[in-house]
């Protein structure tokens, strides 16, 4: 299985036909911003996979990475914004 096929399968399993609560409360045209906020001390990993997921979900998403894979992290730090 390719990385892209794996991501597509994971998205299908996780999202299915959508988040009905969000779909009914937030207009499809609405735009927002999110942050990945670190919750525990550790080492950051998986940013390449995160970027592949963003590209699969919506190629127009813009991710700004504030930390890199392998960086030591502490609670409250922001790893990236989308």
Secondary structure in CASP SS format (residue, H / E / C, confidence):
PFRMAT SS
TARGET T0000
AUTHOR 0000-0000-0000
METHOD secondary structure of the structure
MODEL  1
X C 1.00
X C 1.00
X H 1.00
X H 1.00
X H 1.00
X H 1.00
X H 1.00
X H 1.00
X H 1.00
X H 1.00
X H 1.00
X H 1.00
X H 1.00
X H 1.00
X H 1.00
X C 1.00
X C 1.00
X C 1.00
X C 1.00
X H 1.00
X H 1.00
X H 1.00
X H 1.00
X H 1.00
X H 1.00
X C 1.00
X C 1.00
X C 1.00
X C 1.00
X C 1.00
X C 1.00
X C 1.00
X C 1.00
X C 1.00
X E 1.00
X E 1.00
X E 1.00
X C 1.00
X C 1.00
X C 1.00
X C 1.00
X E 1.00
X E 1.00
X C 1.00
X C 1.00
X C 1.00
X H 1.00
X H 1.00
X H 1.00
X H 1.00
X H 1.00
X H 1.00
X H 1.00
X H 1.00
X H 1.00
X H 1.00
X H 1.00
X C 1.00
X C 1.00
X C 1.00
X C 1.00
X C 1.00
X C 1.00
X E 1.00
X E 1.00
X C 1.00
X C 1.00
X C 1.00
X C 1.00
X C 1.00
X C 1.00
X E 1.00
X E 1.00
X C 1.00
X C 1.00
X C 1.00
X C 1.00
X E 1.00
X E 1.00
X E 1.00
X E 1.00
X C 1.00
END
